[in-house]
Amino acid sequence: MQEIRFGEIAEKQAERGGHALITYGKPLRRYVKPAGQAEKSVFPPESPAGSQPENPAAPRRGRKRRERTWRAMPVLNLKALGEAYADARLFDMPLLDENAPQDGFTREGDVILALAPPFSCACIGPDETGAFIPNSCAVIRMDENTRSMLDPWYLAGFLALPSTLKALQSKRAGGSSALLTLDQIRDLPLIVPDIAHQKALGEAVRRHAQVKIALRRFEESEMQALASAYAHTIQKDGVHE
């Protein structure tokens, strides 16, 4: 068992030339359909990241305007995140630009961490894939080499530990409204046992997540049944003063 800074794992993945281990989600406002917008709308093409804004007074030369088509898509939100799990039934379903970047949607094995307290997190399973990830969250997306040394479900369980949440809280700067930064997450120390031990603990975390979701849905079902019974009684017998 060893303690390793999260950033060291990120550096090793970056050295292999693949995607970054830890990134921010995408800005939802850029891709969600504005109220009153037509089902198909024409927009100027988006400027490359980091480029200077276009001068509106300058003549437009040879730049094709891009048509946007909107479609209802799931969007991950903070209420859907629990202790290492996400409940897909609680995802929002706004109209999004069909051309939103594909790397901005959840994939199986992603670990999502909310950047604001209570720092809810989730490991994404097969039922939660394909949801847009807003920039109120960080995305931890491992390549195959990283997964050989760090199990996603183990990591989600580790991030949900009270000691880890306390460490994340202490790293935040700027008062109660400040969000975690990627650098602060990279600075987090991880306890990393051997991969077999991680997988065993990760499987326990996954089963616990399934139980939590099942209990939440059972409670909702019971409350709905109880509310229906009360409504039926009141409608049948009336309210007596």
N, C-alpha and C positions, 0 to 999 in steps of 0.2 A: 504494500500500500504506500502511495506517495502523495505528497501535496504538490500541486502544480498550478501556476497562474494561468487563468483562462487564455490570456494573451499569447502565451507560449504555444498553446495548441493552435490558435488562430494563425500565428506566424508560420508554423509548420505547414498548415494547409495552404497558405498563400504562396509559400515557396514552391509548391507543386504546380502552381500556375492555374489552379481552378478558381471557382467562385469563392468569395470571401466567406469566412465562417460566420461572422456576426454582422448583420446589416440592419438598418432601419426599414420598417415597412414603407409603403408608398403613400403620398398625400391623397387622401380620399377625394378631397374637393376637386382635384384635377381631373378625376375620371367619373364622378357621379353626375347624373343628368340634372341640370338646373331646372327649377320649377318653371313650367310653361314652355320649355324647349320642345321643338318638334321631334317626332320619332326618329327622323334622320336630319342631321344638321351638318352644315359645311363650316369648317374651321380652318384658319391658317395652319400650316404644318408647325409642329412644336420645334422650338430651337434646340440644338444640341445642348446637353448638360454643360454648364459652365460658360456658355457663349453669352455675348452681350445682347441685351434686348434690342429688338429691331426698332429703328427709327420710324414711327408711324408716318412721318412726312416724306420719307424716302420712297422713290418709285419701286414697285414690286416687279422684279424681273425673273421670269421663268420659274417661279415657285408655285407649285400646284397646291391648291387648297384641298384639305383632307376632309372627306365625308365621315362623320361619326354616326354609327348606329348603336342604339341603346338597347340593352337587354337586362332583365332581372338576374342578378347574380348574388350569391351569398357573400356577406361581408362579416368578418370576424369582429366581435366587439367585446368590451371588457366584461359585460355581464355573462358572456358565454364561457369565460375562463374560470376554472376552479383551482383546486390544489393538484396540479400536474395534469389536468384533463380539460377538454373543451366539449361543450354540449352543442352539437350542430343544430339542434332545434331552436336555439336562442340566437342564431346568426340573423343579422338583418338581411333584407332582400331588396335593396334599391336598384334602380336602373343604372347600369354602368356602361361605359364605353367598351364595345366589344374588342377594341384594339388595345385595351389596358395591357401592360407588359406581363408576360406569362410568369416571370420570376417573382411577381408580386402576389401570387396566389399560393395557398398552403399546399405542401407536398407531404406525403407520408414520411414520418421520421423527423420533420421539422420540430424544433422546440421554440415556442413563442413565449416571450416574457414582456409583460406590461411594464412600461417605463415609469408609471406613477404608482404610489401605494394603493392597494396592499401588495403590489408586484406579483399579481396572479400569473401563473404560467401554465403551459400545456404542452404535452407531446402529441403531435398530430397523428391520429390513426387513419385507417382507410375511410371511415365515415365522415371525416372532417376535412378531406382534401378538396381543393378547388375553391377555397374561400379567399377573398381579397384580404390582404393584411394591411391595416392602416398604420400610419407612422407614429401612432401612440404606442406601438409595440416594437420590440427588437425580434429579429428572426435569426435563429441559430440553425444553419443548414450545413450538415456535415457531408464531406465526400466519403468514399468507401474506405480510404485509409484512416480517416479520423474515426469512423465508426468501428474500425477494428481495435481502437484503443479507448473509445468512449461511447457507451450505450445511450441512445437518446432518452429512453424511459428512465434510466438511472439518473441522467442529468436533470430531467424534469422533477424527479423526486427530490434530488439534492437541492434544486432551486426553491422548492416548496418548504424546506426545513425551516423552523423558527430561527435557528442560528444564521442561516443564509439570508433570510429576510431582514434580520437585524443588521447584518453586514451591509446589505444593499441600502438600507435606510441610512446608515452612518456615512455612506459614500456620497449621498446626495448633497449637493451644495446649493446655496441660494434660497433656502427657506422651504416652506411647505409646498409651494407651487412648482418647484424645480423638478424636472424630469431627469431620470438617469441618462447618462451619455454612454456611447459605445465604449469609450475609454474606461469609464468606471466599471463597466461589465467586464472588460478585458482584464482589469486589475483584480478581479475576484479570484481568491484561491480556491481550487477544487481539490477535494480528497478523491483520489483515483485508485481504487483497488484493482486487482487483476480483472480482465474482461469477463471471465466466467462468473466471478462474484457480482460484478456489475449487472450482468444479464439476469442473474437470479433475483437481485433486488429490483431491477427494472421490471421484471415480470410481476413481482408482487405489487409494484406501483401501478402497473397497467390493470391488474385485477381489481385493486382498490378503486381505481378510477371508474371502472365499469359498475362497481357496486354503488358508488356515489351518484352516478348518473341514473341508475335504476331506482335508487331511493328518492331522488329528486322527482323523477317522473311519477313514481307511485304516490308521493305526497301530493303532487299536482292533481293526479287523477282522483284521489280521495277528497281533496278540497272541492273539486268540480262536482263530484257526486253529492257531497254534503250541501253545497250551495243549491244544486238542482232539487234536492229533497226539501230544503227550506222553501224554495220558490214554489214548488208544487203544493206544499202544505198551506202557504199563505194564499195562493190562488184558489185553493179548494175551500178553505174554511174562512178566509177573510181575516181581517185584523179586528179584534174585539177590544173596545175601550173598557 
